[in-house]
């Protein structure tokens, strides 16, 4: 276990204790921290913490209850679901570079199976999530030649136009989860060994920032 370096800020120290001393990784964590710490009271985890706390339960019990809600694939685990979908899309490309026509085929295939497109749509927003744009702009500046990040970029150019033609979809634009998992996978297998970390590490990273 790597000891904390109290000369660093919180996000940089977190990256340091994970074994990363790369400046860009620290910058990634700073942005990730900021956009995941700002959550209104209406989502599952925040509402659960308030609900359990209203019974005068111990704050630790309230927070642990919130994390149980956060662990669901429609909440704190959503970025892992997005990453899994992008990995399936990568396999569907069969070695070709990210391609709008292939993406459209795969999106239609996913919808035809009765599934949703992970990372697209939002309960409140009706435009592209500004948190998504922050992460995408970070990747545009700092990450090149990463197939998954490249896929996410081309999906952003392709998927909203397809979903916009589906009548019942009110918001065809990406939310923060459509890019956050891509950044975590870029910085190493620590975040991407699903056999070890399935349903734990992605929720854990989210929860560390949401505890604010």
C-alpha positions, -999 to +999 in steps of 0.1 A: +000+000+000+013+034-010+013+060+018-004+094+014+016+124+004+001+153+023+020+178+002-005+170-027-041+181-032-068+155-026-072+143-062-034+142-069-029+123-036-056+098-046-039+092-080-005+089-061-019+063-038-032+043-068+004+044-081+001+071-107+025+101-107+017+112-142+006+149-143-022+142-168-037+114-146-037+139-117-054+165-138-079+138-149-087+130-112-091+167-104-117+170-131-133+137-122-135+147-086-151+180-093-178+168-117-188+138-095-189+157-062-217+180-074-249+160-071-284+172-063-306+155-037-329+138-062-308+110-074-308+075-059-277+077-037-283+112-024-320+106-018-312+073+000-287+090+023-312+117+032-340+091+037-320+068+060-306+099+079-341+111+085-346+082+108-316+096+129-295+067+117-257+068+122-241+089+094-220+059+084-251+038+080-267+066+059-237+068+037-234+030+033-270+028+023-263+055-003-235+034-017-258+004-022-279+026-044-249+040-061-237+006-071-266+000-095-259+000-133-283+030-138-263+051-113-227+048-101-220+017-121-232+033-154-198+043-166-187+007-164-218-003-184-208+023-210-173+010-211-185-026-216-207-015-245-178+004-261-157-028-258-185-048-275-186-021-302-148-024-306-152-062-312-180-054-337-156-032-357-134-063-363-102-044-364-114-014-384-109+021-372-140+038-355-165+041-383-199+059-383-215+034-405-205+005-382-215+024-351-249+030-366-253-007-373-243-016-338-266+010-322-296-003-342-286-039-332-285-028-296-319-011-298-333-041-317-324-063-288-345-042-265-315-026-248-307+011-243-275+028-254-255+033-222-243+068-215-270+085-237-300+104-222-305+120-188-334+122-164-332+161-163-309+174-190-322+178-226-288+188-241-253+174-240-242+170-204-215+197-197-197+172-176-193+150-207-179+179-226-154+186-198-141+150-200-141+149-238-122+182-240-096+167-215-093+137-237-090+157-269-061+176-253-043+148-236-052+114-251-043+102-286-044+068-302-066+052-276-092+031-295-119+033-268-116+071-264-116+074-302-148+053-303-164+075-277-156+106-299-171+091-330-202+079-311-207+115-299-208+125-336-231+096-346-254+083-318-275+114-311-287+116-347-298+080-345-316+082-311-332+115-321-353+096-346-366+073-319-398+090-309-399+081-272-363+093-265-365+128-251-327+134-248-305+116-274-273+133-261-245+119-240-242+122-203-211+121-181-209+083-181-204+081-218-168+093-213-158+088-177-151+051-179-130+056-211-106+079-192-103+054-163-095+026-187-069+047-205-049+051-174-044+015-168-056-020-160-062-012-124-096+001-134-103-024-161-097-059-148-135-067-146-128-102-132-113-085-101-131-052-099-165-059-113-191-039-095-166-025-070-139-002-084-160+021-106-186+027-078-158+031-053-142+059-073-175+077-078-183+073-040-150+088-029-159+120-047-196+120-039-190+118-001-183+155-001 
